[in-house]
């Protein structure tokens, strides 16, 4: 992956709906050249998918929490997580707990109900998100950040 590929990824991660013509202008390549580079990154799996970021509050999800979970019934617990619309992420982790969940629900009462449903699978700690001063960050830094970090040499 060269400097231009990283530039392409930077623009795509912040505005996935950008046209190939506009993307080409941003990275100083022709539309066919940038389209070919994007196609190669899609085929290699570097670009896995394109997503839309949705405001949780606008769809009635006003409470977010991380849940540290310990279970001995991993398969049943994972089936439960896959079937729950409130589970946004599930990660297998090391240490005292074996799973970390990100859950988004309508209210703290809904989070409590979710916890009650989890009782039969093991023990957990619910960490309610108060605010997110640093939200989801980009994997590819901006060109200015990359220059500061020395990544564009």
Secondary structure, DSSP 8 states (H G I E B T S, - for coil): --HHHHHHHHHHHH-TT--HHHHHHHHT--HHHHHHHHHHHHHHTSS--------TGGGT--EEEEEEEEES-HHHHHHHHHH-TTEEEEEE--SS-SEEEEEEESSHHHHHHHHHHHGGGEEEEEEE----SS----SS--HHHHHHHTTT-
